[in-house]
Amino acid sequence: NYSYDRFERDDRTITSTSRRDGFTSYVVRSLSSHWSAGAFADIFTSTFDNVDLRYRVMPAIEYNVFPYQEATRRQLTFAYRLGGSHIAYRDTTIYDKIEEFLPEHTLVASYEVTQPWGEIDVGIDASQYLHDLDRYRVLTGGSVEVRVTRGLSIEVGGEVAFIHNQL
């Protein structure tokens, strides 16, 4: 993701650029028709977030209210992940850190429905650093997609985030 902004003022021009790259992967094994276990991992870099390189590994467990055989049509899942991130910062943080390991846990609840008329997707994602419980993030949002005709859909969505984990 590359972002370039340019603002024209009466007396000057202000420009800003930021770059964000990453990769996310899940490995999951079904344990039963409702339970699964696996691992979540990602790699992330961002000039905006002052992250030169972050890698994170988190073993996870998930429960689906509906049997996994119905997952292509509907699912109501609750997942818990526990692990940590190793972060190398681009510049020294306000806490005088250039590199650190942050243990964390995450709880995700998600409801998805796919029908011939379209899709509904809503969820909440809450995470917290374990070294400082006042450092947390909660994101909730959703979208509705309605199929107008074959090959044409309209999607409306949004999200709200409460971010208290910026280091």
PAFIPA-616764 format. One record per residue: y, x, z of N, C-alpha, C, O in turn; residue in three letters. Coordinates in steps of 0.05 Angstrom, whole numbers. Layout:
// residues N
- Y,X,Z,Y,X,Z,Y,X,Z,Y,X,Z,ALA .
...
This chain:
// residues 167
- -23,17,0,0,0,0,25,18,0,28,35,18,ASN .
- 42,14,-19,67,30,-21,90,10,-22,90,-9,-37,TYR .
- 110,16,-5,133,-2,-3,159,14,-7,163,35,5,SER .
- 176,3,-25,202,16,-30,223,-6,-27,222,-27,-39,TYR .
- 243,-1,-10,265,-20,-6,292,-6,-12,295,18,-6,ASP .
- 310,-20,-24,336,-10,-30,357,-31,-23,355,-54,-32,ARG .
- 376,-24,-7,397,-42,2,424,-31,-7,431,-9,-1,PHE .
- 439,-48,-21,466,-40,-31,486,-51,-10,487,-74,-5,GLU .
- 502,-32,0,525,-39,18,550,-33,3,550,-19,-17,ARG .
- 572,-43,13,598,-37,1,604,-7,-2,614,2,-22,ASP .
- 597,7,19,604,36,20,581,55,15,585,79,11,ASP .
- 555,45,14,533,63,10,507,47,2,507,22,3,ARG .
- 487,62,-6,461,51,-12,440,62,7,440,86,12,THR .
- 424,44,18,403,52,37,376,48,24,371,26,14,ILE .
- 360,69,24,332,66,14,312,72,35,317,88,53,THR .
- 289,60,33,267,64,52,241,63,37,237,45,21,SER .
- 223,81,43,196,80,31,175,83,53,180,97,73,THR .
- 153,71,50,131,74,68,105,72,53,103,58,32,SER .
- 85,85,63,58,85,51,37,80,72,39,90,94,ARG .
- 17,64,64,-4,56,83,-30,56,66,-32,43,46,ARG .
- -50,72,76,-76,73,62,-97,69,83,-94,76,106,ASP .
- -120,58,74,-142,55,93,-167,45,80,-168,37,57,GLY .
- -188,45,96,-214,36,88,-228,24,112,-228,36,134,PHE .
- -240,1,109,-254,-12,131,-283,-18,122,-288,-25,99,THR .
- -302,-15,141,-330,-20,135,-344,-33,158,-337,-28,182,SER .
- -362,-51,152,-379,-64,172,-408,-60,164,-416,-61,141,TYR .
- -424,-55,184,-453,-54,181,-464,-74,201,-460,-70,225,VAL .
- -479,-94,192,-488,-115,209,-517,-121,205,-527,-120,182,VAL .
- -531,-126,226,-560,-133,225,-563,-160,240,-555,-162,263,ARG .
- -575,-179,227,-581,-205,239,-603,-202,260,-624,-191,254,SER .
- -598,-212,284,-619,-211,305,-634,-238,307,-657,-238,314,LEU .
- -620,-260,299,-632,-286,299,-615,-304,281,-598,-293,266,SER .
- -620,-329,281,-604,-347,263,-575,-350,273,-559,-361,258,SER .
- -569,-341,297,-542,-344,308,-530,-318,317,-505,-316,319,HIS .
- -546,-297,323,-536,-272,334,-539,-249,314,-558,-248,299,TRP .
- -519,-231,315,-521,-207,299,-508,-184,314,-492,-188,332,SER .
- -516,-160,307,-504,-136,319,-499,-116,297,-511,-116,276,ALA .
- -480,-98,303,-473,-78,283,-451,-60,292,-448,-55,316,GLY .
- -436,-50,272,-414,-32,278,-392,-36,259,-396,-44,236,ALA .
- -368,-32,268,-343,-34,253,-331,-6,252,-330,8,273,PHE .
- -321,3,229,-308,29,227,-286,27,207,-287,13,188,ALA .
- -264,42,213,-243,44,193,-229,71,195,-231,85,214,ASP .
- -215,77,173,-198,100,171,-171,90,161,-169,73,144,ILE .
- -150,101,173,-123,90,168,-102,112,169,-104,131,185,PHE .
- -82,110,151,-59,128,152,-35,111,145,-36,94,128,THR .
- -12,117,158,12,101,153,37,117,160,40,127,183,SER .
- 55,119,142,81,132,148,97,114,166,111,124,184,THR .
- 96,88,163,111,69,179,102,70,208,118,69,227,PHE .
- 76,71,213,64,71,240,62,99,252,51,101,274,ASP .
- 72,120,239,71,147,249,42,157,252,36,172,271,ASN .
- 24,148,235,-4,156,237,-11,174,213,-11,165,190,VAL .
- -17,199,219,-26,217,199,-55,211,191,-62,210,168,ASP .
- -72,207,212,-100,198,207,-111,185,233,-110,197,254,LEU .
- -122,161,229,-136,148,251,-163,141,241,-166,129,220,ARG .
- -183,147,257,-210,136,251,-220,123,276,-216,132,299,TYR .
- -234,101,271,-243,83,293,-272,75,288,-279,68,266,ARG .
- -288,75,309,-315,66,308,-320,47,332,-313,54,354,VAL .
- -331,23,326,-335,3,347,-361,-12,343,-362,-28,325,MET .
- -381,-7,360,-405,-24,359,-396,-53,365,-377,-57,380,PRO .
- -411,-72,354,-403,-100,357,-427,-118,360,-449,-112,352,ALA .
- -422,-142,372,-441,-163,373,-427,-189,365,-403,-192,371,ILE .
- -441,-207,351,-428,-231,341,-447,-255,345,-471,-253,342,GLU .
- -434,-278,351,-449,-303,353,-436,-323,334,-412,-326,333,TYR .
- -453,-336,318,-445,-357,299,-455,-383,309,-479,-387,313,ASN .
- -437,-403,314,-445,-429,323,-464,-442,304,-483,-456,311,VAL .
- -459,-438,278,-476,-449,257,-497,-428,249,-491,-404,251,PHE .
- -520,-437,240,-540,-417,231,-529,-400,208,-514,-410,191,PRO .
- -536,-374,208,-526,-356,187,-534,-365,159,-521,-358,139,TYR .
- -555,-382,156,-563,-392,130,-541,-409,118,-540,-413,93,GLN .
- -523,-420,135,-501,-437,125,-474,-421,122,-454,-433,117,GLU .
- -475,-394,125,-451,-378,125,-435,-379,99,-410,-375,100,ALA .
- -447,-386,77,-431,-388,52,-415,-414,51,-397,-416,35,THR .
- -422,-433,68,-408,-459,69,-390,-462,94,-368,-472,92,ARG .
- -400,-453,117,-385,-455,141,-394,-436,162,-418,-429,164,ARG .
- -375,-426,178,-383,-409,201,-361,-410,222,-337,-411,216,GLN .
- -370,-410,246,-352,-409,270,-363,-385,286,-383,-388,300,LEU .
- -350,-362,285,-360,-338,297,-343,-328,319,-318,-332,320,THR .
- -356,-314,338,-343,-300,360,-355,-272,360,-379,-269,363,PHE .
- -338,-252,358,-347,-225,357,-333,-208,378,-309,-212,383,ALA .
- -348,-190,390,-337,-172,410,-343,-143,401,-366,-137,395,TYR .
- -323,-126,400,-326,-98,393,-315,-81,415,-296,-87,429,ARG .
- -329,-58,420,-321,-39,440,-324,-11,429,-346,-4,419,LEU .
- -303,5,431,-304,32,420,-278,46,424,-266,44,445,GLY .
- -270,61,404,-245,76,407,-235,87,381,-249,87,361,GLY .
- -210,96,383,-197,108,360,-188,136,366,-178,142,388,SER .
- -192,154,347,-180,180,348,-156,180,330,-159,174,306,HIS .
- -132,186,340,-108,185,324,-94,212,324,-89,224,345,ILE .
- -87,221,300,-69,244,297,-43,233,286,-42,221,265,ALA .
- -21,237,300,5,226,293,19,245,273,15,269,273,TYR .
- 36,233,257,53,249,238,74,265,253,81,287,245,ARG .
- 85,252,274,106,265,290,100,258,319,86,239,325,ASP .
- 111,273,338,106,269,366,116,241,374,137,233,367,THR .
- 99,227,390,106,200,399,126,201,422,132,223,432,THR .
- 136,178,429,155,178,452,141,185,478,154,190,498,ILE .
- 114,185,478,99,193,501,90,222,499,72,231,514,TYR .
- 103,237,481,98,266,477,69,272,469,57,291,477,ASP .
- 58,254,451,31,258,441,32,265,411,49,253,397,LYS .
- 15,283,403,12,289,374,-16,281,365,-21,278,341,ILE .
- -34,277,385,-62,270,379,-73,258,405,-67,267,427,GLU .
- -91,237,402,-103,226,426,-127,208,418,-130,200,395,GLU .
- -144,203,438,-167,185,435,-160,160,452,-153,163,476,PHE .
- -163,136,440,-156,112,454,-180,93,455,-187,82,434,LEU .
- -192,89,479,-213,70,481,-202,41,480,-180,36,490,PRO .
- -216,23,466,-206,-4,463,-229,-24,459,-252,-16,454,GLU .
- -222,-49,463,-241,-71,457,-226,-93,443,-202,-96,445,HIS .
- -242,-109,428,-231,-130,411,-248,-155,412,-273,-153,413,THR .
- -235,-178,413,-249,-203,412,-237,-219,388,-213,-222,386,LEU .
- -255,-228,370,-246,-242,346,-261,-269,345,-285,-270,348,VAL .
- -246,-290,341,-257,-317,336,-248,-326,309,-224,-324,303,ALA .
- -266,-336,293,-259,-344,265,-274,-369,257,-298,-372,262,SER .
- -260,-387,243,-272,-411,232,-267,-411,202,-244,-410,193,TYR .
- -288,-413,186,-285,-413,157,-302,-436,146,-325,-440,154,GLU .
- -290,-451,127,-304,-472,113,-299,-469,83,-276,-466,75,VAL .
- -321,-470,67,-318,-470,38,-331,-495,27,-355,-500,32,THR .
- -316,-510,13,-325,-536,1,-317,-536,-28,-301,-519,-37,GLN .
- -327,-555,-43,-319,-556,-72,-289,-560,-76,-278,-551,-96,PRO .
- -275,-573,-57,-247,-578,-59,-230,-553,-51,-206,-552,-58,TRP .
- -242,-534,-37,-227,-510,-29,-238,-498,-3,-261,-501,3,GLY .
- -220,-483,11,-228,-468,34,-208,-470,57,-184,-474,52,GLU .
- -218,-468,81,-201,-466,105,-210,-442,121,-234,-437,124,ILE .
- -191,-426,130,-197,-402,145,-176,-399,167,-153,-395,161,ASP .
- -185,-400,192,-167,-396,215,-180,-378,235,-205,-376,236,VAL .
- -164,-364,250,-176,-346,269,-156,-334,288,-132,-337,286,GLY .
- -167,-320,308,-151,-305,327,-165,-278,332,-189,-277,334,ILE .
- -148,-258,334,-158,-230,338,-142,-218,361,-118,-215,359,ASP .
- -156,-211,383,-142,-200,406,-155,-173,412,-179,-170,413,ALA .
- -138,-152,416,-148,-126,423,-131,-114,446,-108,-122,451,SER .
- -143,-95,460,-130,-83,483,-140,-55,487,-164,-49,484,GLN .
- -122,-37,493,-129,-9,499,-140,-9,528,-128,-21,546,TYR .
- -162,5,533,-174,5,559,-161,25,579,-165,22,603,LEU .
- -146,44,569,-133,63,586,-108,51,599,-98,62,619,HIS .
- -97,30,587,-73,17,596,-74,-12,588,-68,-19,565,ASP .
- -82,-30,606,-88,-58,600,-63,-73,592,-65,-96,581,LEU .
- -39,-62,596,-15,-75,587,-10,-71,557,8,-83,546,ASP .
- -26,-54,545,-24,-49,516,-44,-66,501,-68,-60,500,ARG .
- -34,-89,490,-51,-108,476,-37,-118,451,-13,-115,447,TYR .
- -53,-132,434,-44,-144,410,-59,-170,406,-84,-170,408,ARG .
- -46,-192,399,-58,-217,393,-47,-227,366,-23,-229,363,VAL .
- -65,-232,347,-57,-242,321,-72,-267,316,-97,-269,319,LEU .
- -58,-288,308,-71,-313,300,-59,-323,274,-35,-319,268,THR .
- -76,-336,259,-66,-345,233,-87,-361,218,-109,-365,228,GLY .
- -80,-369,194,-99,-384,178,-88,-390,150,-65,-384,144,GLY .
- -105,-401,135,-98,-409,108,-115,-432,98,-137,-437,108,SER .
- -103,-447,80,-117,-469,67,-114,-465,37,-92,-461,27,VAL .
- -136,-466,23,-136,-463,-6,-147,-488,-18,-169,-497,-11,GLU .
- -133,-500,-37,-141,-525,-50,-145,-519,-79,-127,-509,-93,VAL .
- -169,-526,-90,-174,-522,-118,-162,-545,-134,-169,-568,-129,ARG .
- -144,-539,-151,-131,-559,-168,-148,-566,-191,-152,-590,-198,VAL .
- -158,-546,-204,-176,-549,-227,-192,-523,-230,-186,-503,-215,THR .
- -211,-522,-247,-227,-497,-250,-208,-474,-258,-194,-475,-277,ARG .
- -209,-453,-242,-193,-429,-247,-165,-430,-235,-150,-411,-238,GLY .
- -157,-452,-221,-131,-455,-210,-132,-466,-182,-142,-488,-177,LEU .
- -122,-451,-163,-122,-459,-135,-94,-454,-124,-79,-437,-134,SER .
- -87,-469,-103,-62,-464,-88,-70,-458,-60,-86,-471,-47,ILE .
- -58,-436,-49,-64,-427,-22,-39,-425,-6,-18,-414,-15,GLU .
- -40,-435,18,-18,-434,37,-29,-423,63,-50,-431,73,VAL .
- -14,-403,74,-24,-391,99,-1,-378,114,21,-376,105,GLY .
- -8,-369,138,12,-355,154,-2,-343,178,-25,-349,184,GLY .
- 14,-326,193,3,-314,217,25,-308,236,49,-305,228,GLU .
- 18,-306,261,37,-299,283,23,-277,298,0,-278,304,VAL .
- 39,-256,305,28,-234,320,45,-228,344,70,-229,343,ALA .
- 32,-222,366,45,-212,391,35,-184,394,12,-179,402,PHE .
- 53,-165,389,45,-137,389,57,-122,413,81,-119,415,ILE .
- 39,-114,431,47,-99,454,30,-74,458,26,-65,481,HIS .
- 21,-62,435,4,-39,437,15,-15,421,0,3,415,ASN .
- 40,-16,413,51,6,397,55,31,415,69,29,435,GLN .
- 44,53,406,48,78,421,64,98,405,69,120,414,LEU .
